[in-house]
Amino acid sequence: MTAVALESGYWSSLGEGVGAILLYAIIGLVLMLIGFFAIDLTTPGRLRALVSEGKPNAIIVTAAGIVSMALIVVLAIYSAGGKLSEGLIAALVYGLVGIVAQVISVRVLERVLGIDIGAALHSDVYTTEVLVVAAAHFALGLVVAFAIL
C-alpha cells in the first residue's frame, strides 16, 4: 500500500490561494459594477433599463465596458507578481483610474465623431456606430491594462 504525503504547509498555501481568488473576484466584480454605473451615468437614458429591455446597442456597449474592466483587473493582478496585498491595491486603483479614463475618452470620441449615443442605445435595432463606441471601450481598456505593466 502506498501512502500519499503532502508537503508541509500544503493546506495553508491552498487556503491562501483560494482566499486570493475570492478577493480578486470581489474586486473585479465591484470594479465592473462601478464601471457599468459610470457608463450609465454618462450616457443618455438608463443603461440598466435598456439592457433589461434587450436593446442590442446598449447590450453591446455594456459588454465591451465589462470586458475592458476585466482586462484592466487581470493585468493589475499579473503585475503584482504574486504579492496579494499589492495586487489587490493595484487592481483597485488601476481599475478606478481606468474607469475614469475610459468614460471620459469614450464620451470625447463620441462627440468628435458626431455619434448620438443616446439614440443608438435606445434603438430597437442594431446600429453600426455602436461598434465604434464598443471598440473604444475595448481599446481603452487595453491601453490602460498595458500601461499597468
N, C-alpha and C positions, 0 to 999 in steps of 0.2 A: 504494500500500500504506500502510495506517495502522498506526502502532505504538502500543501501549498502554503508557503510562508510569504507574508507581505513584509515589505521593508518597514522599518521603524518610522513612524510619522506618516504613513500612507493615509490613514483615515483623516488625520488633521489636514494634510495637504489637499485631499479630496474635498473636504468641507470648505476650505478656503476658496478653492476653485468654484465650487457651487455658489458660495456666497458672492464671489466676484461676478459671476454670470448674472445672478439676480439683481445685484446693484447696478450693473451696466444696463440691464434690460429696463430697470425702472427709470434710470436717467434717459435712456433712449426714448422710452415711451413719453416721459414728461417733455422732452425736447420736441418730439414730433407733435405733441398736443399744443405746446406753446407756438410752434411753427404754424400749425393749422390755424390757431386763433389769430396769429399775427397776419397771416394771409387773409383770413376772414375779415379782420378789422380794416384792412387797407383796400379791400375790393368792394365795389358796389353790391349791395344785397347781402343776404345771409348765406354764406357759403355752405354752412352745415345743412340748411334747409334745401338748398339747391342740389346738394349731393343726395340727400334723402329723397328728393323728388325724381332723382335719376337723370338730371340734366347732364348730358355727356361731356360738355366742355368743363363744367365745374368738377366733374369726376377726374378728368384728365389733369387739370391744374392741381387739384388736391393730391393726386397720386404722385405727380412729379415733385411736389413740395415735400412729401413724406420720404420719397426715395432720396432726395438730396440731403435731407436731415440725417438719414441713416448713413449716407456716405461720410458726412462730417463726423458723426459719432464713431464710426468704425475706424477712421484714420486717427482720431483723437485717442482711442483705445490702443491702437497699434503703436502710436508714437510714444506712449507712456513706458514702453519697454518692460512690462510686467510689474511695474510698481502700482499697486492698487490705488492708494490714496491720490497719487499724482495723476493717474489715469482718469479717475472719477472727476477730479477738479478740472483737468484739461478738457474732458468731454463736455462738462457743463459749461465752462467758459467759452470754449470754441463753438459749441453749439449755439449759445446765445448770441455771440458775435456773428455767427453765420446766418442766423435768423434775421438779424437787423440788416446785414449786408445784402442778403437775398431779397428781402421785401423792398428795400429802397431801390436796389438795382433793377428789379423787375418792373416796378412802377415807372421808373425813369425810362426804361426801354419801351414800355407800352406807350408812353407819351411821345417819345421821339419817333416811333414808328406809326403813330396815329391809330393804335389798336384800342377800340372801345371794349375793354374787358368786361364791363358791366353787361353790355348787350350780348357778348359772346357767352358769358356764364349763364345768362337767363334763357338762352336759346334752347329750344327743344330738339334741335338738330345739331350735329357736329359742324363746326366751322373751322376752316383751315388756320386762321390766325391764332387759335388757341395752341397750336403746335409750337409757335414761336414763343409763347409765354411758358409753356411746359418745358421747352428746350432751355429757356433762360433760367428757370428754376434748377433744372438738372445741371446745366453748365456752371452756374454759380456755386452750386453745391460741390462740384468737382474742384473748382478753383479754391474755395475755402478749405476743402478737405486736404488738397495737396499743399496748400500754404502751411498747414499744420506740421507737415513733415519738414 
